[in-house]
Amino acid sequence: MNYSPNTPAPEMVPLPRAPGMFGLSRSGLYRLAADGKIKMVKIGSRTLVDAASVRAFLATLPALEVRQDLRRAEVAA
């Protein structure tokens, strides 16, 4: 399923689609759920990932700090 800017993001994402949506591995999602950092639910045999909990977790991660010497090397190249 493709999402456009006009399509609201789903609240619950089927586990097979979640890695592609969030850039996290399936096992990584399970680890985050086991640690209580994201929420997953079962409906019958289906596992759904709570998209809001994943977005909230990702928002807590620190921004990447690019070292000054790496930026200079990139400009010189």
Gaussian input, Z-matrix of N, CA and C with variables (Angstrom, degrees):
# hf/3-21g

backbone

0 1
 N
 C     1     B1
 C     2     B2     1     A1
 N     3     B3     2     A2     1     D1
 C     4     B4     3     A3     2     D2
 C     5     B5     4     A4     3     D3
 N     6     B6     5     A5     4     D4
 C     7     B7     6     A6     5     D5
 C     8     B8     7     A7     6     D6
 N     9     B9     8     A8     7     D7
 C    10    B10     9     A9     8     D8
 C    11    B11    10    A10     9     D9
 N    12    B12    11    A11    10    D10
 C    13    B13    12    A12    11    D11
 C    14    B14    13    A13    12    D12
 N    15    B15    14    A14    13    D13
 C    16    B16    15    A15    14    D14
 C    17    B17    16    A16    15    D15
 N    18    B18    17    A17    16    D16
 C    19    B19    18    A18    17    D17
 C    20    B20    19    A19    18    D18
 N    21    B21    20    A20    19    D19
 C    22    B22    21    A21    20    D20
 C    23    B23    22    A22    21    D21
 N    24    B24    23    A23    22    D22
 C    25    B25    24    A24    23    D23
 C    26    B26    25    A25    24    D24
 N    27    B27    26    A26    25    D25
 C    28    B28    27    A27    26    D26
 C    29    B29    28    A28    27    D27
 N    30    B30    29    A29    28    D28
 C    31    B31    30    A30    29    D29
 C    32    B32    31    A31    30    D30
 N    33    B33    32    A32    31    D31
 C    34    B34    33    A33    32    D32
 C    35    B35    34    A34    33    D33
 N    36    B36    35    A35    34    D34
 C    37    B37    36    A36    35    D35
 C    38    B38    37    A37    36    D36
 N    39    B39    38    A38    37    D37
 C    40    B40    39    A39    38    D38
 C    41    B41    40    A40    39    D39
 N    42    B42    41    A41    40    D40
 C    43    B43    42    A42    41    D41
 C    44    B44    43    A43    42    D42
 N    45    B45    44    A44    43    D43
 C    46    B46    45    A45    44    D44
 C    47    B47    46    A46    45    D45
 N    48    B48    47    A47    46    D46
 C    49    B49    48    A48    47    D47
 C    50    B50    49    A49    48    D48
 N    51    B51    50    A50    49    D49
 C    52    B52    51    A51    50    D50
 C    53    B53    52    A52    51    D51
 N    54    B54    53    A53    52    D52
 C    55    B55    54    A54    53    D53
 C    56    B56    55    A55    54    D54
 N    57    B57    56    A56    55    D55
 C    58    B58    57    A57    56    D56
 C    59    B59    58    A58    57    D57
 N    60    B60    59    A59    58    D58
 C    61    B61    60    A60    59    D59
 C    62    B62    61    A61    60    D60
 N    63    B63    62    A62    61    D61
 C    64    B64    63    A63    62    D62
 C    65    B65    64    A64    63    D63
 N    66    B66    65    A65    64    D64
 C    67    B67    66    A66    65    D65
 C    68    B68    67    A67    66    D66
 N    69    B69    68    A68    67    D67
 C    70    B70    69    A69    68    D68
 C    71    B71    70    A70    69    D69
 N    72    B72    71    A71    70    D70
 C    73    B73    72    A72    71    D71
 C    74    B74    73    A73    72    D72
 N    75    B75    74    A74    73    D73
 C    76    B76    75    A75    74    D74
 C    77    B77    76    A76    75    D75
 N    78    B78    77    A77    76    D76
 C    79    B79    78    A78    77    D77
 C    80    B80    79    A79    78    D78
 N    81    B81    80    A80    79    D79
 C    82    B82    81    A81    80    D80
 C    83    B83    82    A82    81    D81
 N    84    B84    83    A83    82    D82
 C    85    B85    84    A84    83    D83
 C    86    B86    85    A85    84    D84
 N    87    B87    86    A86    85    D85
 C    88    B88    87    A87    86    D86
 C    89    B89    88    A88    87    D87
 N    90    B90    89    A89    88    D88
 C    91    B91    90    A90    89    D89
 C    92    B92    91    A91    90    D90
 N    93    B93    92    A92    91    D91
 C    94    B94    93    A93    92    D92
 C    95    B95    94    A94    93    D93
 N    96    B96    95    A95    94    D94
 C    97    B97    96    A96    95    D95
 C    98    B98    97    A97    96    D96
 N    99    B99    98    A98    97    D97
 C   100   B100    99    A99    98    D98
 C   101   B101   100   A100    99    D99
 N   102   B102   101   A101   100   D100
 C   103   B103   102   A102   101   D101
 C   104   B104   103   A103   102   D102
 N   105   B105   104   A104   103   D103
 C   106   B106   105   A105   104   D104
 C   107   B107   106   A106   105   D105
 N   108   B108   107   A107   106   D106
 C   109   B109   108   A108   107   D107
 C   110   B110   109   A109   108   D108
 N   111   B111   110   A110   109   D109
 C   112   B112   111   A111   110   D110
 C   113   B113   112   A112   111   D111
 N   114   B114   113   A113   112   D112
 C   115   B115   114   A114   113   D113
 C   116   B116   115   A115   114   D114
 N   117   B117   116   A116   115   D115
 C   118   B118   117   A117   116   D116
 C   119   B119   118   A118   117   D117
 N   120   B120   119   A119   118   D118
 C   121   B121   120   A120   119   D119
 C   122   B122   121   A121   120   D120
 N   123   B123   122   A122   121   D121
 C   124   B124   123   A123   122   D122
 C   125   B125   124   A124   123   D123
 N   126   B126   125   A125   124   D124
 C   127   B127   126   A126   125   D125
 C   128   B128   127   A127   126   D126
 N   129   B129   128   A128   127   D127
 C   130   B130   129   A129   128   D128
 C   131   B131   130   A130   129   D129
 N   132   B132   131   A131   130   D130
 C   133   B133   132   A132   131   D131
 C   134   B134   133   A133   132   D132
 N   135   B135   134   A134   133   D133
 C   136   B136   135   A135   134   D134
 C   137   B137   136   A136   135   D135
 N   138   B138   137   A137   136   D136
 C   139   B139   138   A138   137   D137
 C   140   B140   139   A139   138   D138
 N   141   B141   140   A140   139   D139
 C   142   B142   141   A141   140   D140
 C   143   B143   142   A142   141   D141
 N   144   B144   143   A143   142   D142
 C   145   B145   144   A144   143   D143
 C   146   B146   145   A145   144   D144
 N   147   B147   146   A146   145   D145
 C   148   B148   147   A147   146   D146
 C   149   B149   148   A148   147   D147
 N   150   B150   149   A149   148   D148
 C   151   B151   150   A150   149   D149
 C   152   B152   151   A151   150   D150
 N   153   B153   152   A152   151   D151
 C   154   B154   153   A153   152   D152
 C   155   B155   154   A154   153   D153
 N   156   B156   155   A155   154   D154
 C   157   B157   156   A156   155   D155
 C   158   B158   157   A157   156   D156
 N   159   B159   158   A158   157   D157
 C   160   B160   159   A159   158   D158
 C   161   B161   160   A160   159   D159
 N   162   B162   161   A161   160   D160
 C   163   B163   162   A162   161   D161
 C   164   B164   163   A163   162   D162
 N   165   B165   164   A164   163   D163
 C   166   B166   165   A165   164   D164
 C   167   B167   166   A166   165   D165
 N   168   B168   167   A167   166   D166
 C   169   B169   168   A168   167   D167
 C   170   B170   169   A169   168   D168
 N   171   B171   170   A170   169   D169
 C   172   B172   171   A171   170   D170
 C   173   B173   172   A172   171   D171
 N   174   B174   173   A173   172   D172
 C   175   B175   174   A174   173   D173
 C   176   B176   175   A175   174   D174
 N   177   B177   176   A176   175   D175
 C   178   B178   177   A177   176   D176
 C   179   B179   178   A178   177   D177
 N   180   B180   179   A179   178   D178
 C   181   B181   180   A180   179   D179
 C   182   B182   181   A181   180   D180
 N   183   B183   182   A182   181   D181
 C   184   B184   183   A183   182   D182
 C   185   B185   184   A184   183   D183
 N   186   B186   185   A185   184   D184
 C   187   B187   186   A186   185   D185
 C   188   B188   187   A187   186   D186
 N   189   B189   188   A188   187   D187
 C   190   B190   189   A189   188   D188
 C   191   B191   190   A190   189   D189
 N   192   B192   191   A191   190   D190
 C   193   B193   192   A192   191   D191
 C   194   B194   193   A193   192   D192
 N   195   B195   194   A194   193   D193
 C   196   B196   195   A195   194   D194
 C   197   B197   196   A196   195   D195
 N   198   B198   197   A197   196   D196
 C   199   B199   198   A198   197   D197
 C   200   B200   199   A199   198   D198
 N   201   B201   200   A200   199   D199
 C   202   B202   201   A201   200   D200
 C   203   B203   202   A202   201   D201
 N   204   B204   203   A203   202   D202
 C   205   B205   204   A204   203   D203
 C   206   B206   205   A205   204   D204
 N   207   B207   206   A206   205   D205
 C   208   B208   207   A207   206   D206
 C   209   B209   208   A208   207   D207
 N   210   B210   209   A209   208   D208
 C   211   B211   210   A210   209   D209
 C   212   B212   211   A211   210   D210
 N   213   B213   212   A212   211   D211
 C   214   B214   213   A213   212   D212
 C   215   B215   214   A214   213   D213
 N   216   B216   215   A215   214   D214
 C   217   B217   216   A216   215   D215
 C   218   B218   217   A217   216   D216
 N   219   B219   218   A218   217   D217
 C   220   B220   219   A219   218   D218
 C   221   B221   220   A220   219   D219
 N   222   B222   221   A221   220   D220
 C   223   B223   222   A222   221   D221
 C   224   B224   223   A223   222   D222
 N   225   B225   224   A224   223   D223
 C   226   B226   225   A225   224   D224
 C   227   B227   226   A226   225   D225
 N   228   B228   227   A227   226   D226
 C   229   B229   228   A228   227   D227
 C   230   B230   229   A229   228   D228

   B1=1.4505
   B2=1.5153
   B3=1.3085
   B4=1.4547
   B5=1.5170
   B6=1.3236
   B7=1.4557
   B8=1.5130
   B9=1.3119
   B10=1.4503
   B11=1.5214
   B12=1.3299
   B13=1.4642
   B14=1.5300
   B15=1.3204
   B16=1.4639
   B17=1.5266
   B18=1.3228
   B19=1.4585
   B20=1.5236
   B21=1.3189
   B22=1.4688
   B23=1.5226
   B24=1.3244
   B25=1.4569
   B26=1.5252
   B27=1.3249
   B28=1.4649
   B29=1.5246
   B30=1.3264
   B31=1.4593
   B32=1.5171
   B33=1.3253
   B34=1.4611
   B35=1.5243
   B36=1.3242
   B37=1.4590
   B38=1.5302
   B39=1.3334
   B40=1.4659
   B41=1.5314
   B42=1.3097
   B43=1.4647
   B44=1.5242
   B45=1.3199
   B46=1.4722
   B47=1.5360
   B48=1.3247
   B49=1.4716
   B50=1.5229
   B51=1.3169
   B52=1.4638
   B53=1.5312
   B54=1.3424
   B55=1.4666
   B56=1.5278
   B57=1.3149
   B58=1.4636
   B59=1.5115
   B60=1.3237
   B61=1.4673
   B62=1.5178
   B63=1.3435
   B64=1.4556
   B65=1.5226
   B66=1.3252
   B67=1.4518
   B68=1.5224
   B69=1.3142
   B70=1.4621
   B71=1.5162
   B72=1.3236
   B73=1.4654
   B74=1.5199
   B75=1.3192
   B76=1.4620
   B77=1.5306
   B78=1.3360
   B79=1.4653
   B80=1.5264
   B81=1.3188
   B82=1.4665
   B83=1.5216
   B84=1.3229
   B85=1.4664
   B86=1.5230
   B87=1.3308
   B88=1.4676
   B89=1.5309
   B90=1.3425
   B91=1.4744
   B92=1.5229
   B93=1.3437
   B94=1.4616
   B95=1.5206
   B96=1.3217
   B97=1.4709
   B98=1.5249
   B99=1.3326
   B100=1.4651
   B101=1.5220
   B102=1.3365
   B103=1.4645
   B104=1.5260
   B105=1.3458
   B106=1.4622
   B107=1.5161
   B108=1.3319
   B109=1.4653
   B110=1.5205
   B111=1.3212
   B112=1.4608
   B113=1.5255
   B114=1.3313
   B115=1.4564
   B116=1.5249
   B117=1.3309
   B118=1.4621
   B119=1.5242
   B120=1.3301
   B121=1.4656
   B122=1.5216
   B123=1.3152
   B124=1.4635
   B125=1.5294
   B126=1.3051
   B127=1.4608
   B128=1.5236
   B129=1.3090
   B130=1.4585
   B131=1.5107
   B132=1.3106
   B133=1.4613
   B134=1.5223
   B135=1.3288
   B136=1.4667
   B137=1.5190
   B138=1.3306
   B139=1.4526
   B140=1.5184
   B141=1.3262
   B142=1.4564
   B143=1.5227
   B144=1.3233
   B145=1.4537
   B146=1.5214
   B147=1.3318
   B148=1.4592
   B149=1.5312
   B150=1.3243
   B151=1.4618
   B152=1.5221
   B153=1.3197
   B154=1.4638
   B155=1.5272
   B156=1.3282
   B157=1.4635
   B158=1.5276
   B159=1.3344
   B160=1.4664
   B161=1.5222
   B162=1.3276
   B163=1.4665
   B164=1.5224
   B165=1.3274
   B166=1.4672
   B167=1.5265
   B168=1.3369
   B169=1.4633
   B170=1.5300
   B171=1.3280
   B172=1.4638
   B173=1.5276
   B174=1.3190
   B175=1.4645
   B176=1.5303
   B177=1.3324
   B178=1.4673
   B179=1.5181
   B180=1.3249
   B181=1.4623
   B182=1.5178
   B183=1.3354
   B184=1.4647
   B185=1.5305
   B186=1.3142
   B187=1.4652
   B188=1.5263
   B189=1.2971
   B190=1.4522
   B191=1.5215
   B192=1.3150
   B193=1.4623
   B194=1.5225
   B195=1.3224
   B196=1.4608
   B197=1.5259
   B198=1.3304
   B199=1.4582
   B200=1.5228
   B201=1.3233
   B202=1.4627
   B203=1.5269
   B204=1.3427
   B205=1.4616
   B206=1.5255
   B207=1.3336
   B208=1.4563
   B209=1.5234
   B210=1.3176
   B211=1.4679
   B212=1.5319
   B213=1.3093
   B214=1.4709
   B215=1.5145
   B216=1.3350
   B217=1.4688
   B218=1.5142
   B219=1.3346
   B220=1.4614
   B221=1.5286
   B222=1.3336
   B223=1.4689
   B224=1.5171
   B225=1.3307
   B226=1.4673
   B227=1.5159
   B228=1.3086
   B229=1.4705
   B230=1.4967
   A1=108.96
   A2=118.34
   A3=123.06
   A4=109.85
   A5=115.24
   A6=120.82
   A7=108.39
   A8=116.10
   A9=120.67
   A10=107.89
   A11=118.06
   A12=119.84
   A13=112.52
   A14=117.43
   A15=120.55
   A16=113.04
   A17=116.65
   A18=120.85
   A19=109.02
   A20=118.02
   A21=117.74
   A22=110.37
   A23=115.46
   A24=120.17
   A25=109.22
   A26=116.87
   A27=118.78
   A28=110.74
   A29=115.73
   A30=119.84
   A31=110.98
   A32=116.72
   A33=121.81
   A34=108.06
   A35=115.97
   A36=121.75
   A37=108.64
   A38=118.37
   A39=119.73
   A40=109.56
   A41=117.03
   A42=121.70
   A43=113.04
   A44=121.16
   A45=118.62
   A46=113.57
   A47=118.59
   A48=121.54
   A49=113.04
   A50=117.45
   A51=121.62
   A52=114.07
   A53=120.48
   A54=118.19
   A55=113.21
   A56=117.46
   A57=120.51
   A58=113.39
   A59=116.88
   A60=120.42
   A61=112.38
   A62=116.33
   A63=119.72
   A64=114.20
   A65=118.25
   A66=120.53
   A67=112.96
   A68=116.66
   A69=122.53
   A70=108.43
   A71=116.73
   A72=119.26
   A73=110.53
   A74=115.34
   A75=120.76
   A76=110.42
   A77=116.45
   A78=119.38
   A79=110.82
   A80=116.92
   A81=120.39
   A82=111.50
   A83=116.36
   A84=120.15
   A85=110.54
   A86=116.59
   A87=119.61
   A88=111.17
   A89=117.21
   A90=119.95
   A91=110.73
   A92=117.20
   A93=120.43
   A94=111.14
   A95=116.59
   A96=120.10
   A97=110.50
   A98=117.77
   A99=121.57
   A100=111.30
   A101=116.49
   A102=121.41
   A103=112.26
   A104=116.82
   A105=120.67
   A106=114.02
   A107=117.74
   A108=121.11
   A109=112.69
   A110=117.28
   A111=121.65
   A112=107.78
   A113=115.50
   A114=120.65
   A115=109.81
   A116=114.51
   A117=121.80
   A118=106.38
   A119=116.04
   A120=120.66
   A121=109.28
   A122=115.46
   A123=121.78
   A124=108.08
   A125=115.41
   A126=122.42
   A127=104.71
   A128=115.64
   A129=119.36
   A130=109.37
   A131=117.27
   A132=120.84
   A133=112.48
   A134=117.25
   A135=120.81
   A136=110.76
   A137=115.76
   A138=122.33
   A139=107.12
   A140=115.88
   A141=121.86
   A142=109.50
   A143=116.03
   A144=122.57
   A145=108.08
   A146=116.14
   A147=121.47
   A148=108.56
   A149=116.44
   A150=121.83
   A151=111.72
   A152=118.45
   A153=121.19
   A154=110.69
   A155=117.27
   A156=119.21
   A157=111.04
   A158=117.42
   A159=120.25
   A160=109.59
   A161=117.39
   A162=120.19
   A163=111.28
   A164=116.80
   A165=120.61
   A166=110.54
   A167=116.98
   A168=120.12
   A169=110.14
   A170=117.32
   A171=120.46
   A172=111.50
   A173=117.40
   A174=121.29
   A175=112.14
   A176=117.68
   A177=120.39
   A178=112.78
   A179=117.58
   A180=120.25
   A181=110.83
   A182=116.80
   A183=119.15
   A184=110.93
   A185=114.89
   A186=120.87
   A187=109.36
   A188=116.23
   A189=121.81
   A190=109.60
   A191=116.26
   A192=121.88
   A193=107.65
   A194=117.55
   A195=121.40
   A196=107.57
   A197=115.22
   A198=119.70
   A199=109.85
   A200=116.28
   A201=122.83
   A202=111.41
   A203=117.82
   A204=120.44
   A205=111.92
   A206=118.15
   A207=120.63
   A208=110.95
   A209=117.30
   A210=119.73
   A211=110.15
   A212=118.13
   A213=121.17
   A214=110.91
   A215=117.12
   A216=121.02
   A217=110.20
   A218=117.31
   A219=121.06
   A220=110.26
   A221=118.06
   A222=122.23
   A223=109.82
   A224=117.79
   A225=122.09
   A226=112.08
   A227=117.60
   A228=121.30
   A229=112.93
   D1=130.03
   D2=177.86
   D3=-95.72
   D4=141.48
   D5=179.30
   D6=-112.78
   D7=133.13
   D8=176.57
   D9=-108.58
   D10=166.98
   D11=179.17
   D12=-58.62
   D13=-23.63
   D14=-179.22
   D15=-87.04
   D16=-10.94
   D17=-179.79
   D18=-90.98
   D19=125.20
   D20=178.20
   D21=-65.29
   D22=143.22
   D23=178.76
   D24=-68.27
   D25=141.28
   D26=179.49
   D27=-68.58
   D28=149.63
   D29=178.04
   D30=-78.64
   D31=-37.78
   D32=179.04
   D33=-121.86
   D34=132.21
   D35=-176.44
   D36=-115.41
   D37=129.66
   D38=175.99
   D39=-58.63
   D40=138.57
   D41=-176.23
   D42=-52.14
   D43=-41.11
   D44=179.96
   D45=-61.09
   D46=-26.07
   D47=-179.53
   D48=-91.88
   D49=-20.92
   D50=-173.62
   D51=-60.03
   D52=-42.98
   D53=179.67
   D54=-57.39
   D55=-41.83
   D56=178.80
   D57=-68.04
   D58=-32.27
   D59=-179.47
   D60=-74.33
   D61=-37.65
   D62=-171.57
   D63=-109.41
   D64=-6.25
   D65=179.66
   D66=71.86
   D67=25.57
   D68=178.38
   D69=-119.67
   D70=149.28
   D71=179.08
   D72=-74.79
   D73=161.54
   D74=177.13
   D75=-59.85
   D76=-45.82
   D77=179.67
   D78=-66.80
   D79=-33.83
   D80=176.52
   D81=-63.94
   D82=-39.35
   D83=177.07
   D84=-63.87
   D85=-42.31
   D86=177.56
   D87=-62.88
   D88=-40.61
   D89=178.82
   D90=-63.16
   D91=-43.71
   D92=178.80
   D93=-62.46
   D94=-38.80
   D95=177.99
   D96=-66.84
   D97=-41.45
   D98=179.29
   D99=-64.12
   D100=-32.63
   D101=178.68
   D102=-82.44
   D103=-2.27
   D104=-179.95
   D105=77.20
   D106=16.90
   D107=-177.78
   D108=-88.49
   D109=-25.22
   D110=174.38
   D111=-135.10
   D112=166.57
   D113=-178.46
   D114=-112.97
   D115=134.59
   D116=173.15
   D117=-129.39
   D118=148.52
   D119=179.37
   D120=-131.18
   D121=156.63
   D122=175.90
   D123=-110.85
   D124=134.99
   D125=171.34
   D126=-128.89
   D127=102.73
   D128=-173.52
   D129=62.62
   D130=-123.85
   D131=179.28
   D132=-93.00
   D133=-4.15
   D134=-177.46
   D135=-88.71
   D136=142.20
   D137=173.80
   D138=-111.84
   D139=127.32
   D140=179.59
   D141=-116.35
   D142=142.22
   D143=179.35
   D144=-104.36
   D145=129.90
   D146=177.62
   D147=-74.71
   D148=108.85
   D149=-174.43
   D150=-62.32
   D151=-38.64
   D152=-178.96
   D153=-62.78
   D154=-37.77
   D155=-179.70
   D156=-68.94
   D157=-35.25
   D158=177.45
   D159=-68.38
   D160=-44.61
   D161=178.61
   D162=-61.73
   D163=-40.44
   D164=178.76
   D165=-64.07
   D166=-42.04
   D167=177.92
   D168=-62.62
   D169=-48.22
   D170=-178.72
   D171=-60.97
   D172=-33.08
   D173=179.18
   D174=-67.76
   D175=-20.95
   D176=179.46
   D177=-83.27
   D178=-12.38
   D179=-177.31
   D180=-73.49
   D181=143.86
   D182=-179.01
   D183=-71.90
   D184=152.98
   D185=176.58
   D186=-70.61
   D187=150.53
   D188=177.54
   D189=-69.97
   D190=130.04
   D191=175.25
   D192=-99.65
   D193=112.89
   D194=179.28
   D195=-85.97
   D196=126.34
   D197=-178.73
   D198=-65.91
   D199=143.84
   D200=-177.38
   D201=-58.76
   D202=-41.54
   D203=-177.70
   D204=-65.60
   D205=-28.52
   D206=177.03
   D207=-72.79
   D208=-36.72
   D209=178.29
   D210=-66.28
   D211=-39.96
   D212=179.35
   D213=-64.04
   D214=-41.05
   D215=-179.97
   D216=-64.20
   D217=-36.04
   D218=179.90
   D219=-67.80
   D220=-39.87
   D221=-178.92
   D222=-68.97
   D223=-36.83
   D224=-178.06
   D225=-71.03
   D226=-25.17
   D227=-176.23
   D228=-73.40

